[in-house]
Structure formats: C-alpha cells, structure tokens
Amino acid sequence: MGIALDGLVSGLDTTSLIKALMDVQAIPRNLLNAKMTDKGVVISNLQSLNSSLQELATKAKDAAVPGSMARFTTASSSPAVTVAAGAEAGEIAADIVVDRIAQRHTVVTAAYAAWPDDPPVLTLQNAAGEKLQITADSTSPQDVARAISSAGFGVTARAIASGTDADGNPAYRLQLTAADAGAAGVFQVFRGDIAAVDAGTATDLAGDPGAAVIAAGVDAQIRLWAGTAAEQTITSASGTFTDLFPGIDVTVTAVTTDPVTVTVASDTAEQAKAHGEFITGIATILGRIAKGSTATVAASVGDATTLGVFTGDSTVRALRLALTDAVQHPVEGMSPSSVGIDVDRHGVLTFDEERFAAAVADDPAKVSRMFSGIAARVQDVAETYSDKYDGLLTSRITGQQSEVTSLGEQIERWDVRLAQRKSTLERTYARLETQLAQLQSQSSYLTSQLAALPMSQKGSNS
C-alpha cells in the first residue's frame, strides 16, 4: 500500500483535490457506463422474451397439427391389453381376443465341458435363410458364446453352468436368444461351416440329445369381433399393434380366453386444459410485454418518472400487436371469443374453459380447425420475430449488442484519457510542492543570513 505525501509544504489535500477534479472529468465516461448498463438490462430482457417466443413457436407448431390438442381417456377390461391414443385417435369401443403373445426364439444346447470341434466353426441361419459362418477363439463355451453374440446376426448367447461331465470337468450349456421377438427372429445354429449346412451334413444344435427349443419365435396374434362374420385375425412381431384403429395402439402381454373390451373416449376436460395452457402461454408473453412497456409516472414534484424496459421499443410494440391479432381474429368466420378466447380493452388475453368445453361438445371438428388456425398464425408471428438468423427481435438484440460494444470501446478510450489526465495532475501538484519547498528553503536561508548580520549594519541599513 502506497504512502500519501499530500501537501507536505503547501498543506493542501492534493489527493482530494485531484479526486474532485477527476470526478468532474469522468462525468461523460460515467454517463456512457450508465447507458451501457441500461442497455445490458434491455438486452437481457429482450433475450428472455426471445427465448419465450422460440418456445411458443415450437408449441404452436405442434398445436397447429389438426387433432394434436385432442385428449382421450383409454380403458381396457383386462390388464393383458393396454391402449394408447395418439393425435389421430377417435372414440371407439371394441372387443379383442388374444390368441398368443410374441415370443423370442430361444434355444438351449446340450452341455459341454469343451466344444466338440477345434476350432469351433458354427453357422447361423435366420428366418430369411441368410447364413453367417463364425469361428470362436477357443473351445471354451464362453468363447463360443462370445463369438455368437458379437457376430451381429441378431442372436445373443450365454454360457450357463450345467454341473460336470463324466470326467468331473465343469460343463456349460449355451442359451441362444433372438434379439427380436416374433417369427422373423427364428434362427438355427449348426456345428459346421456353410458348405456343410448346404450339403446337409452339419449338425443342428437344437437337435442334439439334451438340447431343446425352449421358446419358438412367434408373432402375437389377436382377433377382432371374434365369433362374428366380421372376425379378423391380426398379427404383430412386437406385441404392439400400431394403429390397430386410427391413432390407437394396442399392446398385448398375455393370452385371453374371453374377449377384452377396449374403449377410447374424448376427454373434454383435459382437452380444455391443454388448450388453456397454450393460450395462457401467449397471455404470459403479452403480460410481460405490457408490464415492460409501462412507465411509472412521478407521484409528486421532485420524483422521477421510471420508464419500462420496453418503453418506446417499436419492435416489441409491433410484436404485441401481431400476437394479439393472431389470437383474436376470426378463423373460417368463427370468432375465437365463441370458444372462450377473449382479449379485453386493455389487451389482456384470457381463456374460459367452460365456454370452450361447450363449443367442443357442439362441434368438435370446427373447434379443432379454428384452434389449429390460431396456432398456425401464432407460430408464424413467433418465428418471424424469434428466428435465430433473421428474426425481427433477434435483429433488435443484435443491434443493441452492437451499441453496447461501441459504448464499451468509447469507455475504454475515456479510461485512457482519464488515466493520462490523472497522471498530469499528480505531476503538476508534485512540481508545485517541489517549487514551494525550494522557495521555502530560499526564504529560510535569507532569513538566517539577515539574522547573522551585525546590529550596526542592521541599524545603518535602517
């Protein structure tokens, strides 16, 4: 820490004098810094608004798809059958009989202490008749299992301890399982190369004494409208029947003897809630803009008027108007207010779930089209302003950031000038103290010389 030697001769508080002078000199620099700070706040709020718009654009894109905002309740009379309804679903009730469920083809070999062939050469053959020849690194059952699993042929193998052989050596069985369920996953494993398989001389491991096909790969099978003239049999390799009915997936996990009743019904309450959440998201953005654009007028003389962070921003003002228009303008001649979407005279957006539910009950298709139209317009507005490359709000943020960069450069130049000015003042006052010290020294010398003169000389001089 430096030692201040203020006014040793003059008695002046030079540090305070210099600081006071520098405070005056720094006023333009401080004004620039305050302006940069204010713009930083504006940029932060604009970026937050832009992020919210981007999220809204994504939600609006999904909501613009007809039927995407529909909500359904699903039910099944048996846990063996589950139902899932998507955007294209509709109300339905149907009976299903599950004849069988999908299974993975599984084979267990006879027990081996070591593979009978050295080197172990095997051939895998899938349901399509395609073959792959593999060779294990050793006769170890573990190495054979590893070779089968790593072959990439859709079959995995594990060596499972199975007691000992006649000589007391540890024995192992290989359990081979298809990667995919269903008939397409059926496979065979042969001891021997492809030529031996083609010639019919290779040994099918599943046919060895003590070996077995534990589970045959089969597709799941169900029947619709069983016992009627319209009975229909349908199969699925995975056990999930995708789009069994339009937009409805059914998954079976157990065989049933009696028909299982599955139902899909519209859930008006959940549908109204989903639409309300979307509208609330827009209302939240409009509310943020309104709050940020409001100026707080001085309550009394001497108080300052506080401007909102978006006050006077034409881009944000245009965004607010565009979003409001996108929500409140009619679609196919139908006013959004008729389904509970209202904008009051202050620009506040609200959603009435009861009125929406009543409109859905009256004409669900028309309401769906109208809401899709609103969502499409909202998506267009949100993307126009928030696009990360040429969005209007994005460009506004970029412009503000450029101004902040320019202000920063100006402040840096001011810092250099102020540092130079401070050095100049410090040198000036230092020279002043030096000159005063010299003058004081000369004064002391002259005083001492005068004091040393004889009294007669002093008298004659008087």
C-alpha positions in Angstrom: 0.0 0.0 0.0 1.5 3.4 -1.0 2.1 6.2 1.4 0.3 9.5 0.6 2.5 12.6 0.9 -0.2 15.2 0.5 0.7 18.9 0.9 3.9 18.4 2.8 4.8 22.0 2.0 1.6 23.6 0.9 -0.6 21.9 3.4 -3.1 21.1 0.6 -5.0 17.8 0.5 -3.8 17.1 -3.1 -5.4 13.6 -3.2 -8.8 15.0 -2.5 -8.2 17.9 -5.0 -7.2 15.5 -7.7 -10.1 13.2 -7.0 -12.6 16.1 -7.2 -11.1 17.2 -10.5 -11.1 13.7 -11.9 -14.8 13.2 -10.8 -15.7 16.2 -12.9 -13.5 14.9 -15.8 -15.1 11.5 -15.6 -18.8 12.6 -15.9 -19.0 11.9 -19.6 -17.4 8.4 -19.0 -19.8 7.6 -16.2 -22.8 8.7 -18.4 -21.6 6.3 -21.1 -21.2 3.5 -18.5 -24.7 4.1 -17.1 -26.1 4.0 -20.6 -24.2 0.7 -21.3 -25.6 -0.8 -18.1 -29.2 0.2 -19.1 -28.8 -1.3 -22.5 -27.5 -4.5 -20.8 -30.7 -4.7 -18.9 -32.7 -4.2 -22.1 -30.7 -6.9 -23.9 -31.2 -9.3 -21.1 -35.0 -8.8 -21.1 -35.1 -9.0 -24.9 -33.2 -12.2 -24.9 -35.5 -13.7 -22.3 -38.5 -12.6 -24.4 -36.9 -14.1 -27.5 -36.4 -17.4 -25.7 -40.0 -17.5 -24.7 -41.1 -16.8 -28.2 -39.0 -19.6 -29.5 -40.6 -22.0 -27.1 -44.0 -20.6 -28.1 -43.2 -21.2 -31.8 -42.4 -24.9 -31.1 -45.6 -25.4 -29.1 -47.7 -23.6 -31.7 -46.2 -25.7 -34.5 -47.4 -28.8 -32.6 -50.7 -27.3 -31.8 -51.3 -26.3 -35.5 -51.5 -30.0 -36.5 -55.2 -30.9 -36.7 -56.2 -33.1 -33.7 -52.9 -32.6 -31.9 -54.6 -30.9 -29.0 -57.2 -33.6 -28.6 -57.2 -35.6 -25.3 -58.6 -39.0 -24.7 -59.3 -41.5 -21.9 -58.5 -45.1 -22.6 -59.7 -48.2 -20.8 -59.3 -52.0 -21.0 -61.3 -54.7 -19.2 -58.1 -56.8 -18.7 -54.5 -55.9 -17.8 -53.4 -58.2 -20.6 -54.3 -55.5 -23.1 -53.3 -51.8 -22.8 -54.4 -49.0 -25.1 -52.6 -45.7 -26.1 -54.4 -43.0 -28.1 -52.5 -40.5 -30.3 -53.4 -37.3 -32.0 -55.3 -39.0 -34.8 -57.4 -41.1 -32.5 -61.1 -41.1 -32.3 -63.7 -42.6 -30.0 -64.1 -46.3 -30.3 -65.2 -49.4 -28.4 -64.1 -52.9 -29.5 -63.7 -56.5 -28.2 -60.3 -58.2 -28.7 -59.3 -61.9 -28.1 -55.6 -62.5 -27.6 -54.7 -65.9 -29.1 -51.0 -65.7 -28.4 -48.2 -63.2 -27.4 -45.0 -62.5 -29.2 -42.0 -64.6 -28.2 -38.3 -64.5 -28.8 -36.9 -67.7 -30.4 -34.7 -69.4 -27.7 -32.5 -72.5 -28.0 -30.6 -74.3 -25.2 -27.8 -76.6 -26.3 -26.5 -79.8 -24.8 -23.9 -79.5 -22.0 -20.3 -79.2 -23.0 -17.1 -79.0 -21.0 -15.3 -78.0 -24.2 -16.7 -77.5 -27.7 -16.6 -80.8 -29.7 -14.8 -79.2 -32.7 -11.4 -77.4 -32.6 -11.5 -74.8 -33.9 -15.2 -74.3 -33.2 -16.9 -73.4 -36.5 -20.6 -72.6 -36.4 -23.1 -71.4 -38.9 -26.1 -69.1 -38.0 -29.1 -69.1 -40.3 -32.1 -66.7 -39.9 -35.7 -67.0 -40.8 -35.0 -65.5 -44.2 -32.5 -68.3 -45.0 -29.4 -66.0 -44.7 -26.3 -67.6 -43.3 -23.3 -66.4 -41.4 -20.2 -68.6 -40.6 -18.3 -67.8 -37.4 -15.2 -69.2 -35.7 -14.7 -69.0 -31.9 -11.3 -68.2 -30.5 -11.2 -71.4 -28.5 -13.2 -74.5 -27.5 -14.3 -72.7 -24.3 -18.1 -72.5 -24.1 -17.7 -68.9 -23.0 -15.6 -68.1 -26.1 -18.2 -69.8 -28.3 -21.0 -67.8 -26.7 -18.9 -64.6 -27.1 -18.4 -65.3 -30.8 -22.1 -65.8 -31.4 -23.1 -62.6 -29.6 -20.5 -60.5 -31.3 -21.4 -61.8 -34.8 -24.1 -59.1 -35.2 -26.6 -61.6 -36.6 -29.4 -60.9 -34.2 -28.6 -63.7 -31.9 -27.1 -63.5 -28.4 -25.6 -66.4 -26.4 -24.7 -67.0 -22.8 -22.8 -69.9 -21.2 -24.8 -71.3 -18.3 -23.2 -73.6 -15.7 -24.6 -77.1 -16.0 -22.9 -79.4 -13.5 -19.9 -81.5 -14.6 -19.3 -84.1 -17.3 -18.3 -87.7 -16.8 -14.7 -86.7 -16.1 -15.7 -84.2 -13.4 -15.0 -81.2 -15.6 -17.3 -78.1 -15.3 -19.9 -78.3 -18.1 -21.9 -75.5 -19.7 -25.0 -75.1 -21.9 -25.3 -72.3 -24.4 -28.6 -70.4 -24.2 -29.2 -68.6 -27.5 -31.9 -65.9 -27.8 -33.1 -63.9 -30.8 -32.7 -60.2 -30.5 -36.1 -59.6 -31.9 -39.4 -61.2 -31.0 -41.7 -62.8 -33.5 -41.4 -65.2 -36.4 -38.9 -63.0 -38.1 -36.5 -63.7 -35.3 -36.4 -67.5 -35.7 -32.9 -68.9 -36.2 -30.9 -72.1 -36.4 -27.4 -72.8 -35.2 -25.3 -75.5 -36.9 -22.0 -77.1 -36.0 -20.1 -76.8 -39.2 -19.4 -74.4 -42.0 -21.8 -73.0 -44.6 -20.8 -75.7 -47.1 -21.7 -78.5 -44.6 -25.1 -76.8 -44.0 -25.8 -76.6 -47.7 -24.8 -80.2 -48.1 -27.0 -81.3 -45.2 -24.1 -82.7 -43.2 -23.9 -80.0 -40.4 -25.5 -80.7 -37.0 -28.4 -78.6 -35.9 -27.5 -77.8 -32.2 -31.2 -77.8 -31.2 -31.5 -81.4 -32.3 -28.6 -82.7 -30.1 -29.6 -85.0 -27.2 -30.3 -82.8 -24.2 -30.8 -79.7 -26.4 -34.2 -78.1 -27.0 -36.1 -75.1 -28.5 -37.2 -73.5 -25.3 -39.4 -70.9 -27.0 -40.4 -70.8 -30.6 -40.3 -67.3 -32.1 -43.9 -66.4 -33.0 -45.8 -63.3 -33.7 -48.5 -62.0 -31.3 -52.0 -62.8 -32.6 -55.3 -61.2 -31.8 -58.8 -61.4 -33.2 -61.3 -58.6 -33.6 -65.0 -59.2 -33.4 -64.4 -62.9 -32.6 -67.3 -65.2 -33.2 -69.0 -63.0 -35.8 -68.9 -63.0 -39.5 -66.6 -60.0 -39.3 -63.9 -61.9 -37.3 -60.5 -60.7 -38.3 -57.1 -62.1 -37.3 -54.1 -59.7 -36.9 -50.5 -60.4 -36.0 -47.6 -58.3 -34.7 -44.0 -59.3 -34.2 -43.5 -57.0 -31.2 -46.8 -57.5 -29.4 -47.8 -53.9 -30.0 -50.4 -53.4 -32.7 -49.6 -49.9 -34.0 -52.6 -48.1 -35.4 -54.9 -51.0 -34.8 -57.5 -48.4 -35.1 -56.7 -44.9 -36.5 -54.3 -43.2 -34.0 -54.8 -46.0 -31.5 -52.0 -48.5 -30.4 -52.8 -51.7 -28.6 -50.3 -53.8 -26.7 -50.9 -57.4 -25.5 -48.9 -59.1 -22.8 -51.0 -62.3 -22.0 -53.3 -64.7 -23.7 -57.0 -64.3 -23.0 -59.9 -66.7 -23.5 -62.7 -64.2 -23.1 -62.9 -61.0 -25.3 -61.3 -58.0 -23.8 -63.2 -54.7 -24.2 -61.1 -51.7 -25.1 -62.5 -48.2 -25.2 -61.2 -44.7 -26.2 -63.3 -41.7 -25.4 -62.8 -37.9 -25.7 -61.7 -36.2 -22.5 -63.2 -32.8 -22.8 -61.8 -31.5 -19.5 -58.2 -32.5 -20.4 -58.7 -31.1 -23.9 -59.9 -27.7 -22.5 -56.9 -27.8 -20.0 -54.4 -28.4 -22.8 -55.9 -25.5 -24.9 -56.0 -23.3 -21.9 -52.3 -23.9 -21.2 -51.4 -22.9 -24.7 -53.4 -19.7 -24.5 -52.0 -19.0 -21.1 -48.5 -19.2 -22.5 -49.4 -16.5 -25.0 -51.1 -14.4 -22.3 -47.9 -14.6 -20.2 -45.8 -13.2 -23.0 -48.3 -10.4 -23.7 -48.4 -9.6 -20.0 -44.6 -9.4 -19.8 -44.6 -7.0 -22.8 -47.3 -4.9 -21.3 -45.5 -4.7 -17.9 -42.2 -3.9 -19.5 -43.7 -1.2 -21.6 -45.4 0.7 -18.8 -43.8 3.9 -17.4 -44.3 4.8 -13.8 -45.2 8.4 -13.6 -43.8 10.6 -10.8 -46.2 10.7 -7.9 -45.1 14.1 -6.7 -42.9 17.0 -7.7 -39.2 16.1 -7.5 -39.8 12.3 -8.1 -38.5 10.7 -11.2 -40.6 9.0 -13.9 -39.4 5.4 -14.4 -39.6 4.0 -17.9 -40.3 0.3 -18.5 -37.6 -1.8 -20.1 -39.6 -2.0 -23.4 -41.0 1.6 -23.3 -40.7 3.1 -26.7 -39.4 -0.1 -28.4 -41.3 -0.2 -31.7 -40.2 -3.8 -32.4 -41.7 -5.1 -29.1 -44.8 -3.0 -29.6 -45.3 -4.5 -33.1 -44.8 -8.0 -31.6 -47.5 -7.4 -29.0 -49.9 -6.2 -31.7 -49.1 -9.1 -34.0 -49.6 -11.7 -31.3 -52.9 -10.2 -30.2 -54.2 -10.1 -33.8 -53.1 -13.7 -34.3 -55.3 -14.8 -31.4 -58.4 -12.7 -31.7 -59.0 -12.6 -35.4 -61.7 -15.0 -36.7 -60.9 -18.3 -38.4 -63.4 -19.6 -41.0 -65.8 -16.9 -39.9 -65.7 -18.2 -36.3 -64.7 -15.8 -33.6 -62.3 -17.1 -31.0 -64.4 -15.5 -28.3 -67.1 -18.1 -29.1 -64.8 -20.8 -27.7 -63.6 -18.8 -24.7 -60.6 -16.9 -26.1 -61.1 -13.3 -25.1 -58.9 -10.1 -25.3 -60.2 -7.2 -23.2 -59.8 -3.5 -24.0 -56.5 -3.5 -22.1 -55.1 -6.2 -24.3 -55.3 -8.9 -21.5 -55.8 -12.4 -23.0 -58.0 -14.9 -21.1 -59.4 -18.4 -21.7 -62.7 -19.7 -20.5 -62.6 -23.5 -20.2 -66.3 -23.9 -19.6 -67.2 -22.0 -22.8 -64.5 -24.0 -24.7 -65.9 -27.3 -23.4 -69.4 -26.3 -24.6 -68.1 -25.4 -28.0 -66.3 -28.7 -28.3 -69.4 -30.6 -27.3 -71.4 -28.7 -30.0 -69.0 -29.1 -32.9 -65.5 -30.6 -32.0 -64.3 -30.7 -35.6 -65.0 -27.0 -36.2 -63.3 -26.0 -32.9 -60.3 -28.1 -33.8 -59.9 -26.4 -37.2 -60.3 -23.0 -35.6 -57.7 -23.6 -32.9 -55.3 -25.1 -35.5 -55.7 -21.9 -37.5 -54.9 -19.7 -34.4 -51.9 -21.9 -33.6 -50.6 -21.6 -37.2 -50.9 -17.8 -37.0 -49.2 -17.7 -33.6 -46.4 -19.9 -35.0 -45.9 -17.6 -37.9 -45.6 -14.5 -35.7 -43.3 -16.2 -33.2 -41.0 -17.4 -35.9 -41.0 -14.1 -37.7 -39.7 -12.4 -34.6 -37.6 -15.0 -32.9 -35.9 -16.8 -35.8 -32.2 -17.1 -34.7 -30.9 -15.9 -38.1 -33.2 -13.1 -39.3 -36.0 -12.7 -36.7 -37.1 -9.1 -36.0 -36.5 -9.4 -32.3 -33.2 -11.2 -32.9 -32.1 -8.4 -35.1 -33.1 -5.9 -32.4 -31.0 -7.8 -29.9 -28.0 -7.8 -32.3 -28.4 -4.1 -32.8 -28.4 -3.4 -29.0 -25.4 -5.6 -28.6 -23.5 -3.6 -31.3 -24.3 -0.4 -29.4 -23.0 -1.9 -26.2 -19.8 -2.9 -27.9 -19.4 0.7 -29.3 -20.1 2.1 -25.8 -17.5 -0.2 -24.3 -14.9 1.0 -26.8 -15.7 4.6 -26.0 -15.4 3.9 -22.3 -12.0 2.3 -22.9 -10.8 5.4 -24.7 -12.1 7.6 -21.9 -10.3 5.4 -19.3 -7.0 6.0 -21.2 -7.7 9.8 -21.3 -8.6 9.9 -17.7 -5.6 8.0 -16.6 -3.4 10.4 -18.6 -5.2 13.4 -17.1 -4.8 12.0 -13.5 -1.0 11.5 -14.1 -0.8 15.0 -15.4 -2.5 16.4 -12.3 -0.3 14.3 -10.0 2.8 15.6 -11.7 1.6 19.2 -11.6 0.9 19.1 -7.9 4.1 17.3 -7.2 6.1 20.1 -9.1 4.1 22.6 -7.1 5.2 21.1 -3.8 8.8 20.9 -5.1 8.8 24.6 -6.1 7.2 25.6 -2.8 9.8 23.6 -0.9 12.5 25.4 -2.9 11.0 28.8 -2.2 10.6 27.9 1.5 14.3 26.8 1.6 15.4 30.1 0.0 13.3 32.1 2.4 14.8 30.2 5.4 18.3 30.9 4.0 17.7 34.6 3.5 16.1 34.8 7.0 19.1 33.1 8.5 21.5 35.4 6.6 19.7 38.5 7.8 19.8 37.3 11.3 23.5 36.9 11.2 24.3 40.5 10.2 25.9 42.8 13.0 23.5 45.0 14.8 25.3 48.2 13.5 24.8 47.1 9.9 21.2 46.5 10.7 20.9 50.0 12.2 22.7 51.7 9.3 20.6 49.9 6.9 17.5 51.1 8.7 
